[in-house]
């Protein structure tokens, strides 16, 4: 019976350690995800503030195609 109790305790201990490690991993992933989302939002806002860049890029692409032909 003592071996069984020891097994249960060790199993519970390793499960707890795994959950703690996994929780820290998820926490870091969440932080990285929020930082990435924040960076993407900043980039999108900058693009919206400068629509000139958006309108120029397709036009230059079209003129280069015309030069090629």
C-alpha positions as CSV (number, residue, x, y, z in Angstrom):
1,X,0.0,0.0,0.0
2,X,2.9,2.3,0.8
3,X,4.3,1.8,-2.7
4,X,0.9,2.7,-4.2
5,X,0.7,5.9,-2.1
6,X,4.3,6.8,-3.2
7,X,3.3,6.2,-6.8
8,X,0.2,8.5,-6.4
9,X,2.3,11.2,-4.8
10,X,5.0,11.0,-7.4
11,X,2.4,11.0,-10.2
12,X,0.7,14.0,-8.7
13,X,4.0,15.8,-8.3
14,X,5.0,15.2,-11.9
15,X,1.5,16.2,-13.1
16,X,1.8,19.4,-11.1
17,X,5.3,20.1,-12.5
18,X,4.0,19.5,-16.0
19,X,1.0,21.7,-15.6
20,X,3.2,24.5,-14.1
21,X,5.7,24.2,-17.0
22,X,2.9,24.1,-19.5
23,X,1.2,27.0,-17.8
24,X,4.4,29.1,-18.0
25,X,4.8,28.1,-21.6
26,X,1.3,29.2,-22.4
27,X,1.8,32.4,-20.5
28,X,4.9,33.2,-22.5
29,X,3.0,32.3,-25.7
30,X,0.2,34.7,-24.7
31,X,2.6,37.5,-24.1
32,X,4.4,36.9,-27.4
33,X,1.0,36.8,-29.1
34,X,-0.1,40.1,-27.6
35,X,3.2,41.7,-28.6
36,X,2.9,40.4,-32.1
37,X,-0.7,41.6,-32.4
38,X,0.3,45.0,-31.0
39,X,3.1,45.3,-33.6
40,X,0.7,44.3,-36.4
41,X,-1.8,46.9,-35.2
42,X,0.9,49.5,-35.2
43,X,2.0,48.6,-38.7
44,X,-1.6,48.6,-40.0
45,X,-2.2,52.0,-38.4
46,X,0.9,53.4,-40.1
47,X,-0.1,52.0,-43.5
48,X,-3.6,53.6,-43.1
49,X,-1.9,56.9,-42.2
50,X,0.1,56.8,-45.5
51,X,-2.2,55.7,-48.2
52,X,0.2,57.2,-50.8
53,X,2.4,54.1,-50.4
54,X,-0.5,51.8,-51.1
55,X,-1.6,53.7,-54.2
56,X,2.0,54.0,-55.6
57,X,3.0,50.3,-55.3
58,X,0.4,48.9,-57.8
59,X,1.0,51.7,-60.3
60,X,4.7,51.2,-60.4
61,X,4.1,47.5,-60.9
62,X,1.8,48.1,-63.8
63,X,4.2,50.6,-65.5
64,X,7.1,48.1,-65.1
65,X,4.9,45.4,-66.9
66,X,4.3,47.9,-69.7
67,X,8.0,48.6,-70.1
68,X,8.6,44.8,-70.3
69,X,6.2,44.4,-73.2
